[in-house]
Amino acid sequence: MEYRVLGKTGLKVSILGFGGIPIANISEPDAINVVKKAFEVGVNYFHTSPTYGDSAIKIGKALKDVRDECILNVKIFGADRKRTEKGLRKALKMLRTDRIEIVQFRVTKEQFKKSLGENGGFKVLLRAQKEGVVSHIGITDHDPSFLAEAIKTGLFSNVIVPYNYVFREAERELLPLARSLDVGVTAMKPLGRGILVNVSEALNYIWEHNVATAIVGMKNIREVEENAKIGFKPAPLSDDQKKKLRFLAENLLRRYRIENGALIPKEIQK
Ligand SMILES: NC(=O)c1ccc[n+]([C@@H]2O[C@H](COP(=O)([O-])OP(=O)(O)OC[C@H]3O[C@@H](n4cnc5c(N)ncnc54)[C@H](OP(=O)(O)O)[C@@H]3O)[C@@H](O)[C@H]2O)c1
């Protein structure tokens, strides 16, 4: 597996990261096997949230014997101080751990200013960082241009953004800016929520831009093994492949609309 430094966190993360949403929908034994397999094949970066059903409980159980070798990335809602405190407490309990390497502060553009104030959640994370419970603070939302504004504050060492070869908004401002500020980038919804089935090209597209890791939602051993194989040998895309992806993206956009980085069939109403 290839590993890359996640910006100024200095953490070396596997380019294939583990997206924690789909395991919420499978049995606990199956989920534990999937997470263990991901670790076995070299994944060291696991993203979850106390808001993803029981995903964090399953990840905590699966990784308990290898905890020191793993980087946990946890999304916590940040608009409101009390909610952030509760989310952080819940995450630690679900993961059965006393520390989290990265907390991803989840706020929208509208909530941002308030979230940094007295009654917002950011101060909760700063305190947790001082106490050694949280090592690094990143930010996440679905709007790449808001994330670009947010990282200009210098408060965040890393960012999670929706990014795939169909939804490329991050390329306009966020990715170059993150590079210049040494803010680590994680791509979420790298397969557009499972619609992009040419997985090798989809992941390689992401990895050849300024992105340290892609957190792919995986819910069976086959997906973990297949994706890990791609992560062992990331390969730049040829000009023909790039042309093909542009063509595929145009076609997909006739049938799907983009919602928060996911591809949703146009016939499904908002
Ligand atoms: N703001 C945030 O921080 C935020 C918000 C949302 C999500 N996230 C994170 O981002 C992660 C990724 O997003 P996502 O899970 O929604 O979408 P995704 O990673 O784009 O797609 C996941 C789906 O891709 C399919 N898949 C995976 N490997 C495959 C393979 N080798 N071959 C074929 N299909 C494959 C699976 O679908 P099947 O069901 O068809 O097997 C899986 O459910 C989430 O799990 C979550 O951890 C973060």
The ligand as a Gaussian input file, in Angstrom:
#p B3LYP/6-31G(d) Opt

LIG

0 1
 N      -18.587000      15.204000       5.702000
 C      -17.950000      14.058000       5.824000
 O      -16.908000      14.002000       6.429000
 C      -18.521000      12.840000       5.177000
 C      -19.822000      12.832000       4.624000
 C      -20.250000      11.694000       3.989000
 C      -19.426000      10.587000       3.900000
 N      -18.188000      10.619000       4.462000
 C      -17.278000       9.465000       4.407000
 O      -16.955000       9.195000       3.062000
 C      -17.007000       7.775000       2.868000
 C      -17.173000       7.430000       1.425000
 O      -18.414000       7.838000       0.954000
 P      -19.564000       6.788000       0.615000
 O      -19.346000       5.549000       1.396000
 O      -20.846000       7.510000       0.774000
 O      -19.407000       6.585000      -0.946000
 P      -18.251000       5.984000      -1.899000
 O      -17.040000       5.641000      -1.142000
 O      -18.160000       6.911000      -3.049000
 O      -18.962000       4.681000      -2.428000
 C      -19.145000       3.591000      -1.558000
 C      -19.776000       2.428000      -2.325000
 O      -18.913000       2.065000      -3.383000
 C      -19.065000       0.691000      -3.646000
 N      -17.749000       0.062000      -3.786000
 C      -16.655000       0.158000      -2.965000
 N      -15.628000      -0.554000      -3.461000
 C      -16.062000      -1.096000      -4.641000
 C      -15.480000      -1.937000      -5.608000
 N      -14.222000      -2.372000      -5.516000
 N      -16.242000      -2.309000      -6.673000
 C      -17.509000      -1.883000      -6.818000
 N      -18.128000      -1.090000      -5.909000
 C      -17.401000      -0.708000      -4.837000
 C      -19.883000       0.106000      -2.521000
 O      -21.194000       0.007000      -3.045000
 P      -22.080000      -1.316000      -3.044000
 O      -23.130000      -1.022000      -2.058000
 O      -22.581000      -1.351000      -4.457000
 O      -21.206000      -2.486000      -2.677000
 C      -19.885000       1.182000      -1.467000
 O      -21.072000       1.217000      -0.709000
 C      -18.171000       7.372000       3.779000
 O      -18.222000       5.980000       3.992000
 C      -17.860000       8.182000       5.003000
 O      -16.868000       7.562000       5.783000
 C      -17.720000      11.721000       5.083000

